[in-house]
Amino acid sequence: MEVVRYLESLTEEELIFLKKKEARDRHHFFRALKAIMIICFVIPFGIAWIGAIAGQPNAFSYKRYFLGVTFLLCFAGLCSYLSYYFFLHKVQQDIRKNTKTIERTRITERRFMPQNGIYYFYLDSPVKLTIEVKEEDYHRLKEGDEVNIEYTTFSQMYLGYF
């Protein structure tokens, strides 16, 4: 089956949801970044103390301390950038562009989970493999039927189906 996708503008509720998610994620990102920066300065100092306790001469060398800090800051900076680019940046792009993708897909399998009383459809979509559905839709739609799913264009966050 050919994948059919088109773009629409986000609704006001979806945009508010994305803005709240972006603010929450940005807050957590910068909190983690602050903690990582502190750790980058504390770890080399702790290693110097271990060396001093072990009787190592010149354990508190400026050269070794700043070399350790520089290495840890570069590593943490790279990890932080990748984390930002692959997660937070995509949500910000969704807000800025104000679009969502609607994709027509087929139901490949229907499943009821009696442990928690939830109904699922398995899909042939390359973006979303399974969705939780209402009981009425579970009984109304059969395997092979088409369903449209909505997700944000860049972060591919699932928004709903119809």
C-alpha positions in Angstrom: 0.0 0.0 0.0 1.2 3.5 -0.8 1.7 5.8 2.1 -0.7 8.8 1.9 0.3 11.8 4.0 -0.7 15.4 4.1 -0.1 18.4 6.3 -2.6 20.4 8.3 -2.3 23.2 10.8 -2.3 22.3 14.5 -5.4 23.0 16.4 -5.3 25.4 19.3 -5.4 22.6 21.9 -2.6 20.7 20.2 -0.5 23.9 20.0 -1.0 24.5 23.7 -0.1 20.9 24.5 3.1 21.2 22.5 4.0 24.5 24.1 3.6 23.0 27.6 5.6 20.0 26.6 8.4 22.2 25.2 8.5 24.3 28.3 8.6 21.3 30.6 11.3 19.5 28.4 13.4 22.8 28.2 13.2 23.1 32.0 14.4 19.5 32.5 17.1 19.9 29.9 18.6 23.0 31.5 18.3 21.5 35.0 20.2 18.4 33.8 22.8 20.6 32.0 23.5 22.5 35.2 24.0 19.3 37.1 26.3 17.9 34.4 28.4 21.1 34.4 28.9 20.9 38.2 29.8 17.2 37.9 32.4 18.1 35.1 34.2 20.2 37.7 33.8 17.9 40.7 34.9 14.6 39.2 38.5 15.7 38.3 38.8 17.2 41.8 37.6 13.9 43.4 40.1 12.0 41.3 42.8 14.3 42.5 41.8 13.6 46.1 41.9 9.8 45.5 45.4 10.2 44.0 46.5 12.3 47.1 45.2 9.7 49.5 47.0 7.0 47.6 50.2 9.0 48.0 50.6 10.2 44.4 53.1 13.1 44.2 51.6 16.3 42.7 48.0 14.9 42.8 46.5 18.4 42.5 48.2 19.3 39.2 46.5 22.2 37.4 47.3 20.6 34.1 45.6 17.3 34.9 42.6 19.0 36.5 41.9 21.3 33.6 42.6 18.5 31.1 40.0 16.4 32.9 37.5 19.3 33.1 38.0 20.1 29.4 37.5 16.5 28.3 34.4 16.1 30.4 32.9 19.4 29.3 33.5 18.5 25.6 31.9 15.1 26.1 29.0 16.5 28.1 28.6 19.3 25.5 28.4 16.9 22.6 25.9 14.7 24.4 23.8 17.7 25.4 23.8 19.0 21.8 22.7 15.7 20.4 20.0 15.4 23.1 18.8 18.9 22.3 18.9 18.4 18.5 17.1 15.0 18.5 14.4 15.8 21.0 13.8 19.4 22.1 14.7 21.0 18.8 12.1 18.9 17.0 9.3 20.0 19.3 10.3 23.6 18.8 10.2 23.1 15.0 6.7 21.7 15.3 5.6 24.8 17.3 7.3 27.2 14.9 5.9 25.5 11.7 2.5 24.9 13.3 1.9 21.7 11.3 0.8 18.2 11.9 1.0 15.2 9.5 -2.1 13.1 8.8 -1.3 9.7 7.4 -3.7 7.1 6.0 -2.8 3.6 7.2 -4.3 0.2 7.4 -5.1 -1.9 10.5 -3.0 -5.1 10.4 -4.1 -6.5 13.8 -6.5 -5.8 16.6 -5.7 -6.7 20.1 -7.4 -6.4 23.5 -5.3 -6.5 26.6 -7.5 -8.0 29.4 -4.9 -7.1 32.1 -5.6 -3.4 31.8 -8.8 -3.4 29.7 -7.2 -1.5 26.8 -7.9 -2.0 23.0 -5.1 -1.6 20.5 -4.8 -1.5 16.7 -1.5 -2.5 15.1 -0.8 -0.5 11.9 1.3 -0.7 8.8 2.5 2.9 9.3 6.3 3.5 9.2 5.8 6.1 12.0 3.4 4.6 14.4 3.1 0.8 14.9 0.3 0.6 17.4 -2.4 2.9 18.8 -4.7 2.7 21.7 -8.4 3.0 20.6 -11.9 3.3 22.1 -13.9 0.2 22.5 -16.5 1.3 20.0 -13.9 1.8 17.3 -12.3 -1.5 18.2 -15.6 -3.3 17.5 -16.5 -1.1 14.5 -13.2 -1.3 12.5 -11.8 -4.6 11.3 -8.3 -5.7 10.1 -7.6 -4.2 6.7 -9.7 -1.1 7.3 -8.2 2.3 6.8 -7.6 4.7 9.7 -6.1 8.2 9.7 -3.5 9.0 12.3 -2.3 12.4 13.3 1.2 13.2 14.6 3.5 16.2 14.7 5.6 16.6 11.6 9.1 16.8 13.1 9.0 15.1 16.5 6.4 12.6 15.3 4.5 12.7 18.5 1.2 10.9 18.2 -1.9 13.2 18.5 -4.8 11.0 17.7 -6.7 9.0 15.1 -10.0 9.3 13.1 
